[in-house]
Amino acid sequence: MIMKTIEGGICAVRGIRANGIKQGKNGLAIIVADARRLATSGVFTRNKVIAAPLIITQESLARGDLKAVIVNSGCANAFTGHKGILDARWMARILSNKLDCSPDEIGVASTGVIGRYLDRTWIQDHLDEVFDNLSSTKEASRASTRAIMTTDTTLKEVAIELDNGVRIGGIAKGSGMIEPNMGTMLAFLYTDAVLSKETLDICLKKAVDKSLNMVVVDGDTSTNDMVILSATGYQECEEEVFQKGLDSVCINLAKMIARDGEGATRLIEARVRGACTAGDARLAAKAIVRSPLVKTAIFGKDPNWGRVVAAAGYSGAEIDQDKISLLFSGNKQQTVLVDSGRIIEGELEALKSIMESDEIIIEVDIGLGDNEATAWGCDLTYDYVKINAMYTT
């Protein structure tokens, strides 16, 4: 299957209009799906403290599909009790009035500080400006992406076209409070394929499990994580072909989130193979990119590779230390440090050079089975501490 990267983000997809505005810490985005045959799926945080917008959106998805989503940044509307629920319903209602549809057809998402109430006045004051300028241009996709950013420093959007002409586009935000199960992570994905809700459910869960759920910035699972996938139904597409395209879009967004982790200077990719089970491979890969000691070593360019072995060992995966192999790569170089439990002498100089790279790939072969997984993270820097020590001040 051939797929190519195209411009336009979510607005590259037929039937999608979007727009957004960002002022200081506050932002507002609207995305509308003008579909021939609409289908929508979603996945949500596993945190037991779940934000009001997610509760409302889950209820709406249980009843049907989402014609549009409205997203605010600057306030998470999380841990806000009954008032938070009312505020989330209000957001759905004000957009449904504009679109002349039911509030149940509107998805609601929020991101920002937990434990603060929604600023209805700011949202109401900017609703018309955002709505009246909805469009299908690449600038509109970027405006909506910018509107949902918090501590993000880069726009996260991607669009591809499959060789059958079907397009898949996605935008995301996420920089800190991230260990998706899902992070403060929002993603909105669209395709112009004809697909059922049931098929979207299956495809989205598969794609997220191997991409966004394999990102760790700091190990904190947010209250507001949400991924929404909608199909506008303009062109037939085989499920297997669509799955490969969706996987690609989600993996690209996952890497963008990891690379833009709060204060980050390097991307870490941990590839684990040879695990007894798929679950073991995931545990080991995520433990490596979650480890503060691995993350600080990467930041300091310190060739302290033993921390990787230690992280794999405490991950919960089945491990036999006499069978582990370890390889680092970066800067177009690679070096084997451990081969089936045996330390390879004389490789530290090569590793020091690799540690200068802005993208470090760590490969661990557990040597016990045939299962593999990849996780993404970033280094842990002084700036991460500064950002989160002064997040609300």
N, C-alpha and C positions, 0 to 999 in steps of 0.2 A: 504494500500500500504506500502511495506517495502522498505526503502532505507538505504544504508550504506555508511559511509564516507570512501573514499579510498585515497591513496597517488597519487601524480603525477600532481595535479593542472590541467591546461588546457591540458597538454600532456597525461593525462589519457584517453582523448577522442580519439577515432580512427580517424586517418587522420590528426592529428595536430602535426606540428613541430614548434619549437620555439627556440629562443636564445636571449641573450642580453649581454650588457657590461655596466659597470658603472665606470666612472673615475671622482672623485671629484663630482662636481655638474652636470656634463654632463653624459647622458646615451643614449643608443640606443637599441631598441628591435625590433625584427621582429617575426611575427607569420604567418605561412602559413597553409592553410586548403587544404589538398589533398582530395577532396571530391568525392564521387560517385554521389551525387545529392546535389548540393550546394544551400543553401538559407541563406540570411543575412537580419537582421533588425537592427535598431539603434534608440536611443533616445538621445536628445541633450539639452544643456543648454537653459534656457529661458531668460538669460541675453540678452539684446538688443545689447550689444557689444559682438560680437561673433568672436572667433578666426578663422584665415584663414584655419587651417586644418579642422575645422568642416564644413566650407562652402564647401570645396572640397569634403569631405567625404559624406555630404548630397547630393551633386550633383551626385556623383558616385552611391549612393544607389538608387537614383531616376531612374538611367539608368539600374541597375541590381544588382548583388551580388558581394561580396568582396572575392577574392581569398586569399588575405593577408592583413595585416596591418603593418605599420612601425610607430614607436613611438619614439620620442625623449624627454628627460627630460633636464631641465636646462634653457630652453627658451620656453615660451608659444606661441611664434609667434602670439600674440594677439595685436590688435590695431597697426598693422604694415602696413596697407594700401595695395596698389597694390604690393609692394615688398613682403609682407607677402604671398599674393596669389601665386605669382611666386615661392616663396620658398616652399610652400606646394605642388604645382604641381611638382616641381623638386624632392621632396621626393618621391612622387608617381612614377615618371618616372624612377628614379634610381633603385627602387625595381622591377618595371615592366620589365625593361631591363634584370634583373637577372632571372626573372621567365618566360620571353618570353610571356608576356600577355599585355593587354591594361592597361594604367595608370588608366582607369576608374574602373579596378578591384582591385585597391589598396586603402585601407583606410589609412588615415593619422591622427595622433594625436600628440599633443605636450603638455607639462606641464612645468611650471617654471615661470620666471619673465615676467610680462606683459610689452609691450612697448620696447622690445629689439628684434633685428633682429637675425634670425637663423644663427648659425655658420656652414655654408655649409662645410667648410674645415674639421672641426672635424668629422662631420657625414660621409663625403666621405672617410676620412682616416680610419674609423672603420667599414665601410659597409661590406667589404669582410670578415673581421674577424668574424663578427656576422653571416653573411649569410652562409659562408662555414662551420659553425659548428652548423647549425640547426639540431635538433634531437627531438626525442619523449620521452626523459628521464625525470624523475622528476627533475633532476638537470637543465635541459633546461628550464622547467617551472619556476623554482626559479630564474634562471638567467634573464629571461625576466621580471619577477616581480620586481627584484632588480633594473633593468635598468630604470624602469619608476618611481621609488621613488624620492621624493624631500625631504620634511621634515619628511616623514614617518620614524618611528623607527622600524617597524616590517613588515615582508612580509605578504601580504594579498592574500591568495589563498585557494581554496577549491575545492574538487571533490567528487561527489557521484555516486553511481551505483544504479539504480532502480531495483526492483525485476524482471523486464523483460530483464535486461542486458544492457539497455540504460544508457549511462554515460553523466553527465553534469559537466563541470569544469569551473572555473572562476578565474581570477586574477584581482586585483584592486589596485589603489593607491589613497590616499587621507588622509589628516591630518589637513589642515587648509584651509581657504576660502571655508567653506563648509556650505551651506544650499541647498542641491540639490533640484533643480527645473530644474536641478540636482546639489557636491562641487567641490575645484580644484580636481575634481574626474574623474578618468578614470576607466572603467571596461571593460574587454574583456571576453565574455562568449562563450562557445562552447559545442555542443552536437553532438553525432553520430546518433541521431534520424533522421528519414525521416519525414520532416515537410516542409510545403510550406512557402513561404515568408509571405503570408497573416496570417497564423497561428502564425508564429514567431512574427509578429507585435503585434497581440492581446496578446499573452502570455507575451512578454517582457514588454509592457506597464502595464499590471496587476501586474507583479512581481515587477517592479521598483516603482510603486506607493505605494506599501505596504512595501517597504524595503529601497532602496537607496534614494527615495524621502522623507523618514521620518527620515533622519539623519540631525542633526544640530550640528555643532561644534561651529561656531561663528556667524552665521546668514548672512554671505556674500555668494552670489551666483556667482560662477566663470564664466569666459568667455570661459572656455575650457571643461566643463563637457561633457562627452560622454560615452555611453554604447553601445557596439556592441555585437550582438548575431548572431552566425553562426551555421548552422546545416550541418554536412558532409554527412548525408544520408546513413548510413550503416544499420539501423534497424528501423522497423516500431514501432510507439509508439502512443498510444491514447493521444489526446490533454489534457484531464483532468489529466491523469497521469503525463505527461510532465510538466504541469503547477505546480503541487504540488512540483515536484523536482526542477524546476527553482525557485519557491518561496523560497524554503529552501536554495538554493545556494546564492540567492541575500540577504536574511535576514542575513545569516552568514557573508557575505562580509560587509553588512551595519554595523553590530555590531563590526566587526574588525576595520572599519574606525572610528566609534565613540570612541571606546576604545583607539585608537591611535591618538586622537585629539592632536593638538600641545600643548605640555606641560601637557597633561592630566595625572591625577593619578587615576581617577575613571570613570567607565561607569555608565551612568544614563539611565534607561529605564522607560518611562512614558506610562502607560496603561490607556486609557480613555474609559469608557463604559457609557451606559445610555444616549447617546447624541441624540438629535432630528434628526440629519442627519449625514451621513458619513462625510460630509464636516466639520460639527461642531466638531466631534470627532477628526479629523485630526488637525483642528485649535488649539484645546485645548492641545492636546498632544505635538504639535510642540512648542506652546508658553511656555510650562513648561520647555522643554529641551533647549529652546533658551534663557530664562530669565537669564540675568547676575546675578540677585540677587539669584535665585535658584542655579545657577552654582557655585557662590562663597560660598554660604552656604554649599554646598556639599563638596567643597574643604576644607573649614574650619571646617568641621564636626560639624557645628552649627545646632542644631535642630530647625531651624526657619521655621516651616512647613507652616506658614501663607503666605509665598511668593508663594507657589504652588497654593493656593486658589486665590491669587491675579492674578497670570499669567493666570489661567483658566478664570478668570473674565474679563480680558481685551483682551482675544484672539479673540473675535468676535463671539464666539459660544454663543448660547442661554443658559443662566444660571439662575437658581433660587437658591440663596444662602441658602435657607431653605431646599433644597433637596440634597445638595452636601455631599458625603461621601469621606473620605480620608484615605488611608492605606499606610504605608511604610514597606518595607521588605528588608532584607539583613542579612548576617552572620547567615543564617538559623533561623532567627527570623522575626516576623512581629508584627506590632501594629496598631490598628485602632485609629486614632486621631480625626476623625470627623465622626459622624453617622447621616445622613439625617439632616445636618445643626447643629447638637448638638455636642459641644466639649466634648470629653471624657477626664475627668480629670485623672491625675496620670500616663500618658503615656510617659512623657518626658524622664524619665530614660531609658525606653526601646528604645526610639528613639535615644538617645545618643549612645547606644551600636550599633544600626543598622547603624548609621552614620560613624562608624569605618570601615564598609565593603568597599571593592574595587568595588563592584557592588551594586548600590542602585536602587531598584524598587519602583516606585511611582504609586499608583493606585488611580484613581479618578473616582467615579461614579457620573455622573451629575444628574441622577435620572429623566430624562425627556423623554427617548426613548429607543430604542433598538440598537443603532449604537455604534461601537467601533473602536478604532485605537490605534496603538502603535508607539511611536517615540523613537529614541535613540540619546543621546548626551553625553557630558562629562563635568567634572568640569572646571572652569576657574581659572587658576593658574598664579603665578608670571612668570613662564617660558613661558606661552603663550605670555605675554607682551614682554618678552626679545626676543623671537624668531622673533616676527613680528616687533619689534622696530629696529631690526638689520638685516632684511631679505636679503637686497642687499649689506650690508656692512660687 
